Amino acid sequence: IAFPDAVYLVDAIEGGKELVEACKPALESNHVTKVIHDCKRDSE
């Protein structure tokens, strides 16, 4: 998650359900650009 003055890397596996729920509004927004690494793992 990036802002003009800070960048945060989010590991959904380590953060678990609580982190995913906290990030859900940004992840589901059409106004936010997402960059996902290792998408193969996400589809397994």
SVG drawing of the C-alpha trace seen along z (x, -y; Angstrom):
<svg xmlns="http://www.w3.org/2000/svg" viewBox="-14 -12 22 37">
<polyline fill="none" stroke="black" stroke-width="0.4" points="0.0,0.0 1.6,-3.3 1.0,-6.8 2.8,-9.9 5.1,-9.8 5.2,-6.0 5.0,-2.5 3.9,0.6 4.3,4.2 1.4,6.5 1.9,10.2 -1.7,11.6 -0.5,15.0 1.5,13.8 -1.1,11.2 -4.0,13.6 -7.7,12.9 -7.6,9.8 -5.1,8.1 -7.1,9.1 -10.3,7.7 -8.5,4.4 -7.2,4.1 -10.5,5.2 -11.8,1.8 -8.6,0.8 -8.3,4.3 -11.8,4.2 -11.7,0.5 -11.8,-0.2 -9.9,-3.5 -6.8,-1.7 -4.1,-0.2 -3.0,3.2 0.4,4.9 0.4,8.6 3.5,10.7 3.5,14.5 -0.1,14.7 0.5,18.4 0.4,19.0 -2.8,17.0 -4.6,19.3 -3.6,22.6"/>
</svg>
